[in-house]
Amino acid sequence: MSNDKGGSYRQIFKVTSIFGGVQVFNIIITIVRTKMVAVFLGPSGMGIVTLLTSTTGLIEALTNFGISKSAVKNVAASYATGEAQKFGTTVAVFRKLVWFTGLLGFLVTLLFAPWLSDIAFGNRNYTVAFLLISITLLFSQISAGQGVVLRGTRKIQSMAKSSMIGAVMGLVISVPLYYFFREEGIVPAIIITSISALVVTCYFSRQVEVPEVVISRETMLAEGKDMLRMGFFISLSGIIAIGVAYIVRIFISHKGGVADVGLFNAGFAIINTYVGMIFTAMATDYYPRLAAVAHNKSRSSEEINQQAEIALLILAPILVAFLVYINWAVVLLYSDKFSPITTMIHWAALGIFFKAISWAIGFVILANGNSKMFFWNEVIASAYILGFNILGYSLMGLTGLGISFLMGYFIYLIQVYFIGKIFYSYTISRGLVKIFSVQFTLAVACFLIVQMLDKSFSFPIGTILILASCVFSFVEMNKRIEIMGLLNKLMNKFKSK
């Protein structure tokens, strides 16, 4: 393996490790904050917080035009050129758009506050609350804009510190307000937390040297049009995805009852929280890195394959462990009343293997700025995933939802693979095929023994398969990033001290 490739693999692993740790930290902070909210505010107070933040979150999704996602590509591409003027122009245009979308969200919330209160609470008692927190939409958008500069320039350490400090400040600010003022402290907590997040992201983004550039109206329109068009389609596809999830929950509620909705949410909360954090960690650096080389087809394929390989090597042992021990995890995280979701999670865990590869390939569409293709790719996927969910639940209940997740991402992988191959000359590497074949075989073996054998046999055999998955991942990872060499260097440094 060449030094260049080894360095690239090490960069991917380093970023994933850093942001995986950040995600774990943020999850712990969220658990503590949620517990404090439950203790100090009770169910009704928690309901108020949820309705206020989810309503403004929906307004934000409708008014931000996906700018904070689409502009990462533009910032990363201009920064990669090394041309200060080009980079400064891109950032200047983007920051003006951030103010525009932030003010739009603020004004919409401000003007429609009485109706938002009606929709969320069934009365207008919370009109003043919406009037006050409307300003947070502006703060949130500006804060997201600062984060884009960090992502686009790949300031990994700054992004990690910003995220962790923001999480801690949110906890430190909100808990005392909830403790002393109870429900009256909700709105101040939301506003002050938003301000603190803005201060933190602004502080770290100022560490990036951005040339001062005066932009003309023509430049603003030309550059801004591209960001807005791409952002609009990203935003629209995101709204469609939210709509699909909502329809599925309504269908489950009508056909099976509210309890099944709760079980469904609990099952996928485990998958999205404890496995999804790996995807979040990788996306932070992967998207701008891929966007920077999107013009080079061979480099793009190399980046995609390397990202998918590292994703599988990290995820596979976790997923195999899920298959063997998830019933214990469900009882630990929830209670034995949630045991019906274990089989659903087993099927979904197999689906994550396909999601890991399709996720890595799918980013090539965004990296190349093909907004219409991205939109239709997501719309088509949302359509058959919705169909699979409805069919799966109708035929097999919660287990059917796990199977539908697996089938949905299997077809989605085929879909994005052919898009990548036809339009972007993507070629899958032998290394990726090998890793997937071995790890997926181990996962299927675990799945079968858990389904077919008694626990007295499935646990010891499953543990052996988990160890096999870990060893294989370690050996393959060592080939790519020379883990043993890094460990020896650390040991030598330790001994020298």
GISUL-V102650 format. One line per field, one symbol per residue. psi: psi as a letter, one per 30 degrees, with the letter a starting at -180 (. if undefined). A space follows every 50 residues. Layout:
# GISUL-V102650
psi: ???
This chain:
# GISUL-V102650
psi: kleeeeeeeeeeeeeeeefeeeeeeeeeeeeeeeeeeeeffleeeeeeee eeeeeeeeeeefffggefeefeeeeeeeeffgjeeeeeeeeeeeeeeeee eeeeeeeeeeegeeeeeeeefglgfgeeeeeefeffeeeeeeeeeeeeee eeghieeeeeeeeeeeeeeeeeeeeeeeeefbfffeeeeeeeeeeeeeee eeeefffkjjkkkkkleeeeeeeeeeeeeeeeeeeeeeeeeeeeeeeeee eeeeefleeeeeeeeeefeeeeefeffeeeeefeeeeeeeefgffjeeee eeeeeeeeeeeeeeeeeeeeeeeegeeeeeeeeclffgfffeeeeeeeee feeeeeeeeeefffeefggieeeeeeeeeeeeefeeeeeeeeeeegbeee eeeeeeeefeeeeeefeeeeeefghkkkleeeeeeeeeeeeeeeeeeeee efllefeeeeeeeeeeeeeeeeeeeeeeeegieeeeeeeeeeeeef.
